[in-house]
Every structure is written in C-alpha cells, then in structure tokens.
Amino acid sequence: MTIKEIAELAGVSISTVSKIVNNKDQYINPATRERVLRIVKEYNYTPYGMVKNLSTSRTFLLGVLMNKAPSSVRLVNGIMQAAQAQGYSILLLDSNEDAQLELKHITTLCKNRVDGVIWQPVSLESRQQAHYFSEQGISVCTINSGLTDSYAIDFAGLSYAMTQKLIDHRHTKIACLFDMTSNRASSMLDGYKRCLFDNQITFDRSLQLASGDDDSFRKLLESGATGVICSHLPDALSVCRRLQTLHYDIPDDFSIISLKDDLRESDTITRISGPLVPYYEFGSHVCERLIATLEDASLPEEPEDRLYRSDTDFDCADSIGIPPFLRAKKIVVIGSINTDFTFSVEHIPLSGKTTTIQSAVTTPGGKGVNQAIGAARLGRQVSLIGEIGNDVYSSYIMRMLEDEHIATQGIHKDMNQPTGTAYIYIENNGEGAITILPGANARLQPEKIKSQSFLFEKAGYCLISTEIPLPVAACAARTARQYDVKTIVKPATVKTLPDELYANTDILVPNRHEAAVLCPGCETPETQAEELLRRGAKTVIITLGSQGCYLRTPSQNQYFPAADTVPVDTTGGADAFISALASFLIEGYGLERAIRIANCAAGFCVARQGVVAALVDRNTLESYIRKIEPGLLD
C-alpha cells in the first residue's frame, strides 16, 4: 500500500495524507482527518519514504512494558483486544523484575518509534527512566506503580466488598490475611478498615495477619474470628486445608473469601468464594485511555479515570455462611405476610368525616415479615412460615426476604388469592390505626406447620402472631413445644385465644388495647396480666407505648420505662420489641435485661417512619446502648 493508494481510497491529495500522518494537520477538516487515519490504521501504513522527520510520524504501534508479563496474561489480553479494535498493534516486552533489562526495553521501544507505552515499572526508582520516552515525544501510561499519577485497579474497593459480604452474613469479627509484600496489600487494608468503620465495627489489630508470618494460622485461631478475607487464593486454600485437618467445616464453622487473579482459580477442588481481579477490563480501560490521548491531544487528564472500579461479582457462595454461634440458635417465625399501605394523616378517619392523606408509602409488612426481619438484622438465623398470594407484591416480598438472609422455604404461594394487605393510618403524634385484608394469610393451614416441622430443629424461639388462623397458631405453639422451643405469642386482631395456645405460650406480648380485649373485665395492666397468667401463659409482657411495658410472671411484676425517643410511627414498635426480646434471650440474657434491650430496639423503630425500614441492626443497637447504659450488654 503506497501513499498514493491511501490518498485515492480517502479521496484526498497525497499532500493531505502526508500532513495527517506526520501530525501537521491542524488546518485540515476533522472529518477528513478521521477518514484518512481510519484507512491508514486499517492497512497499517507508515510512509517512511515520504517523511523527512521520522520522529514525528505515526506508527500505530503501542509498547507494553510489563514488570512480569506471565503473571498478567489477562491484563495483556485486555490491552491487545482494545488496541486491535482501534487499529493499533502491540510490541510486548517483559522486564522480568530486572531494572537493567527494563532499561534495554525502554531503548528498544524508543528505537521502534512507538506512539505510546503502557508501562508497569520494576520499581519506583525505575520511574526515573521516563525521560527517555518524553524526549522522544512518546505518551506513557504507567500502571501499578504505587504513585497517584499511575493507573491502578481499585483493590481497596474489592477489599471493602469482600468485608461487606461477611458483614452482610452477620459476621462482626473478621480477620484479614494479606501478602504485605504485594502492591495490593496497602490498598486492601485501607478498604478493609473503611468497611469496618462504615459498619461501626471497631478495628482490631490482632485480626490483621500477614501471609508470610509462620504464626499467622495460630493467631487466626486464637483471635476468635469467624471469617477471613485473603488477598491471594493460595493463602486462602492453605487456611482452608489446615482448618479441615482440625475438623472445621467450611462454611458452617468458618467463612473464607479471597481475591482471584486467574480464571482457573475459580475451578479448584476446594471452592473458595470471591471476586476475580478485573485485569482484562483494566487493561482495556488503560489502552483505550492511551489511544484517546494520542488521537486527541486536547483531551484533558481525568484523575478519577486512573483508579479503575468495577462491579464486584462473587463467583460462588460455597465458603460463606453465617457465624456458627448464630447457626445453633435459630428463630422460627409464623405470622402474616402483607403489603402495607401507610398513610400519614392529621387525624385517624372517623365515621362520616373525610380525612386528607398527607403522604402514602407502600412497603412489605405483616407481623411475620416484620419480626423475621427484625430478628435477622439482630444477627439471628431466621425461618419464616406463611402464605403469600399470586400478585406482583409477592415477588417483591420474596426478594426482600432473601436480601435479608431469611430462609423462605416455609412460604407457600396461593395461586388463587392476593397477598394480604394492611392499611395503616399514622397521626402526627405517631399513634396509628390499622385495617387488614387477610388475603392469602387466611388460607394458611396447620398442615403447613407440620410439613415444615424440621425448621424447629435446633431453634431457640418460635415467634407467633395471630393475624393468621388460630388453629395454625395453636399448631405452631404445639410443634414448638414438641421440639423444646420457647414461644413468644403476639395476640393481634383476636378477641379470644384457645386454651391450648395459652398452655403452650412461654411469653405472651399483647399491647394495652389487645390486653383489654382479651380481658374485658380487667381495667389495669396488673389485673389483665394476672388473668392471662391464670389462663396458662407462663409470662406476660403488656406493651404500653410511650409508658414502656409491664412484666408479670408467677413471682415477679415490674414496670419498665420506654426508650427516650420521640415517636414518629408506632406501627412496628411491638414487632421490634419482640424480635429483640427473642434475639437476646436466645443468647442467655436474663429476662429483665432482655426487656430493657428490647425497649431500646422498639424506641429506635418508632422514632422513624415505617416498619421494615425502621427496624434496627445489631451494630447500631449495641452502639446506642453502650452510650446510654454501657453495662447493659455485659
């Protein structure tokens, strides 16, 4: 291909082609310039014989100078694919971690008059050789040099995502095992610490381990960690093998996550969960950025482009589970599953009067959903048994429950019914009224409890609300008794309870209105609780809104004050109270202390709008309690 042929293909003069390929095209129409360059790149043409000043001619050749190319195959592949897509060729050189060899390669690239270079320096000191490129007018993109003007993968972000994954699975004592000699270690440590801080978890230096330390495995066992994130897969596999020799099951007894440098690392016999380092995508990004700079000298530098961020996808979840101390203390929830329509009003609607709605929100709800999510956010492993309908809301509810890590195998979809619906009216003072359309909830049958009885194995508490048919609630309490599981019953929307349910209830938690309905001849919480004990309940806690709650057992009666918060929406207060009560009783807290903690959880909930969105997580609750009453959690 001659310059004359290029000119004919482009429909321009030979002089125009010469000016464009030799960077003297400032007065040439941009469209013409683009057309000529496209043809020149397509035919890989360089007019050596026509150019007097060869140092300014374009070769459409890029240099790739790697510190150690064999460890960066995917990175190089990404560079090559991006270069070829835009008509450039690649000259790949490997310094093999040798500064002298690197200098020879720099000379080679300059002699070959490459248009630009992607350079991974051997060391910070070798960056001083960059002047050879600048003297030749060669554009350079450095990668992974450790300096702010270098392009790099966001290892801090990857580390943050790995740590967050374990936190999402209720881990609060997470170790990190990093190869501190690698370039990524410092960034990964920053991401790990930042994630802990954002989740209000105190950084513990004893959980920071170095893979080169012979005692790192011993330190890991002694630290009490329930999970670890690793910077390199070989270290994660080593930890996994050594744990298995001590009869640890992964992930039942310990969770492990590791970064992976190679696609083949995702196909090991021992499946370790973790994200793949985006070398290919990073290589493409850097190459595209270099070419964009070469072809448009006015293109501004974009510092944010130098740190490459990508979506963090975990290839599997085989080595991630909840902490073992939670697994043995499950909670089973049997209750309603609704779609809540919440209306903010100045006054609760009255007969014959029109009320203006100030705002409206649609969310998943029902006491079964609320209590299940409340317990899960407090670190419990939760199974929910209930009934949903055949409508668009059911799919949304199921996705949300799965996002909250709640086991949903006990939920059945009734193809002939809508999902239950609750219409909630909230006054400006936070008090409210609720009307319910049961929908599929009314179709829940005792046989469903019997078929899911395996969920009661190794459970500590069963939470039952009576927005479902009473025979189902009674069956659930009876099944819990058979498995030696404690029961907490919320008597909502009923006027009476069957004797069998009273007899199998360990803790009955009505509010003041429900207690008055159940005990129509009793005027005070004391007399109401006494009557409920007489009917068979082992313990009664009557919640009193802003006045706290009243506890009555055969040997004890006591009032507990409410948390010092301003109520905004009291709808979910009882559900937050019950889920927290069960969560802390299951850990061995005494009843009085668990009630005080549960009051704090309820206070958090009623101080915010809505229910599900207002349910508090464990880290936030414990941080709050440590500020107001440090000894309560001891």
C-alpha positions, 0 to 999 in steps of 0.5 A: 500500500503506497501513499498514493493508494491511501490518498485515492481510497480517502479521496484526498491529495497525497499532500493531505495524507502526508500532513495527517500522518506526520501530525501537521494537520491542524488546518485540515477538516476533522472529518477528513482527518478521521477518514484518512487515519481510519484507512491508514490504521486499517492497512497499517501504513507508515510512509517512511519514504515520504517523511523527512522527520521520522520522529514525528510520524505515526506508527500505530504501534503501542509498547507494553512494558510489563514488570512480569508479563506471565503473571498478567496474561489477562491484563495483556489480553485486555490491552491487545483486544482494545488496541486491535479494535482501534487499529493499533498493534502491540510490541510486548516486552517483559522486564522480568523484575530486572531494572537493567533489562527494563532499561534495554526495553525502554531503548528498544521501544524508543528505537521502534518509534512507538506512539505510546507505552503502557508501562508497569515499572520494576520499581519506583526508582525505575520511574526515573527512566521516563525521560527517555520516552518524553524526549522522544515525544512518546505518551506513557501510561504507567500502571501499578506503580504505587504513585497517584499519577499511575493507573491502578485497579481499585483493590481497596474497593474489592477489599471493602466488598469482600468485608461487606459480604461477611458483614452482610452474613452477620459476621462482626469479627473478621480477620484479614490475611494479606501478602504485605509484600504485594502492591495490593496489600496497602490498598486492601487494608485501607478498604478493609478498615473503611468497611469496618468503620462504615459498619461501626465495627471497631478495628482490631489489630490482632485480626490483621495477619500477614501471609508470610508470618509462620504464626499467622494460622495460630493467631487466626485461631486464637483471635476468635474470628469467624471469617477471613478475607485473603488477598491471594487464593493460595493463602486462602486454600492453605487456611482452608486445608489446615482448618479441615485437618482440625475438623472445621467445616467450611462454611458452617464453622468458618467463612473464607473469601479471597481475591482471584487473579486467574480464571482457573482459580475459580475451578479448584477442588476446594471452592473458595468464594470471591471476586476475580481481579478485573485485569482484562477490563483494566487493561482495556480501560488503560489502552483505550485511555492511551489511544484517546490521548494520542488521537486527541491531544486536547483531551484533558487528564481525568484523575478519577479515570486512573483508579479503575472500579468495577462491579464486584461479582462473587463467583460462588457462595460455597465458603460463606455462611453465617457465624456458627454461634448464630447457626445453633440458635435459630428463630422460627417465625409464623405470622402474616405476610402483607403489603402495607399501605401507610398513610400519614394523616392529621387525624385517624378517619372517623365515621362520616368525616373525610380525612386528607392523606398527607403522604402514602408509602407502600412497603412489605409488612405483616407481623411475620415479615416484620419480626423475621426481619427484625430478628435477622438484622439482630444477627439471628438465623431466621425461618419464616412460615406463611402464605403469600398470594399470586400478585406482583407484591409477592415477588417483591416480598420474596426478594426482600426476604432473601436480601435479608438472609431469611430462609423462605422455604416455609412460604407457600404461594396461593395461586388463587388469592392476593397477598394480604394487605394492611392499611395503616393510618399514622397521626402526627403524634405517631399513634396509628390505626390499622385495617387488614385484608387477610388475603392469602394469610387466611388460607394458611393451614396447620398442615403447613406447620407440620410439613415444615416441622424440621425448621424447629430443629435446633431453634431457640424461639418460635415467634407467633402472631395471630393475624393468621388462623388460630388453629395454625397458631395453636399448631405452631405453639404445639410443634414448638413445644414438641421440639423444646422451643420457647414461644413468644405469642403476639395476640393481634386482631383476636378477641379470644385465644384457645386454651391450648395456645395459652398452655403452650405460650412461654411469653405472651406480648399483647399491647394495652388495647389487645390486653383489654380485649382479651380481658374485658373485665380487667381495667389495669395492666396488673389485673389483665396480666394476672388473668392471662397468667391464670389462663396458662401463659407462663409470662406476660409482657403488656406493651404500653407505648410511650409508658414502656411495658409491664412484666408479670410472671408467677413471682415477679411484676415490674414496670419498665420505662420506654426508650427516650425517643420521640415517636414518629410511627408506632406501627412496628414498635411491638414487632421490634420489641419482640424480635429483640426480646427473642434475639437476646434471650436466645443468647442467655440474657436474663429476662429483665435485661432482655426487656430493657434491650428490647425497649431500646430496639422498639424506641429506635423503630418508632422514632422513624417512619415505617416498619421494615425500614425502621427496624434496627441492626445489631451494630447500631443497637449495641452502639446506642446502648453502650452510650446510654447504659454501657453495662447493659450488654455485659 
